[in-house]
Amino acid sequence: MGPHLEQEDKFDGSSKFVESELRFPRIHSFLISTNSQAPSQNSIPLSPRASGNVAFRALYIIMLTVVWLLSNISVTLVNKAVFQFANFKFPITLSALHFLVQSVFTHLYVHVFKRVPEKELDDRGTSIVRLFSLLFMVNIVVGNAALRYVTVSFRQSLQATIPAMVIPMSAIFLQKYFSLRVKLCLIPTLCGVALAAYGEMNFHPFGAFLCAMGCFFAALKAVLSNKFLTGNYKLHPFDLLNRVAPLAFLQLIPLSLVMGEAQALSKDWQNHANFHDISLIFGSALISLLLNWASFQFSQATSALTVCLAGNIRDTCTILLSVAIFGNHVGPLNACGICMAVGGSGFYSYMQYLEMKSKAAKAQPLKSVHTDSSEKSADR
């Protein structure tokens, strides 16, 4: 429901994954669209070589940017359209379909085409993967279910709270701490979210609760994923998705039975057995798959700043298009809150980017000094 490997801005330490999630959070799609900036030692880039034709590479990056933006915006809007226009009331089934498509794709990508090496895990690692798949599944289902009850603009603004949740979680689980300047940047965002919620004309308490829980699970998933993507195991993002997606799909089958969704769908499936509904439902799964691929390629070919700016363009376009497509009423107070949340998130992302660049610049002289001292010791 993804992994951004930044080629131009590499920062040492396992905290890079969490820092990337703070800049660029997602909650409704799969691993590669949410946790997509995790470094990997085993990555096999598919983009053209940097030494190749400059014009072709520039065109390739422009194409990736367009595909990434369109897939990012579309996956939210199409999922909402499935619930609103197709009247499809089965978020667990929709999530299961997404996981099934992801499972097939990653199996082909890892095992058949062997574009990513599969790493062996010990018994402890396998057990953790199983537990992580449960969190992974809950995060996606809750995020999709929330779209049934709330507007896209409200959910997009509420997603801006994910960094505020990741900060204390990273301190607890990873002993990773952030500067006061970065924390203060979250104040305008949180104020904007409060205004957006207060001014929401179609406020739905249960939908707001699901959105908040979705943000919480997304933040927790971002922090715990660090153990696999940049921790001791250092799995390639597609390798991790290949392990998690099939388990999550299998977990959703009994859940749909317990919640009564499977029984309800068996009675209602004829109402959705038409080209319009089937196109929307399967289209959402395919767009999510495209988003995973585009997120991985886009972050490989561009820098952290590009991803940061593109993320804010994505949020703005998603909100504007959702208002136009779904006819959501946005009052003055609600509009002010949304602008504060998106603008504050953009400012926070930029400050986070500057801080990371500053850390990298400070680490470079130390590396040079260490190299020089090593060379002198070798000469002796």
DAMOUR-V512586 format. One record per helix or strand. SS is the DSSP state (@ for helix, = for strand). FROM is the first residue (numbers start at 1). LEN is the number of residues. If there is no record, write none. Layout:
ss: {SS/SS}
from: {FROM/FROM}
len: {LEN/LEN}
This chain:
ss: {@/@/@/@/@/@/@/@/@/@/@/@/@/@}
from: {16/31/54/91/123/152/180/186/205/237/261/275/304/332}
len: {8/4/31/22/24/23/5/13/25/22/12/27/23/48}
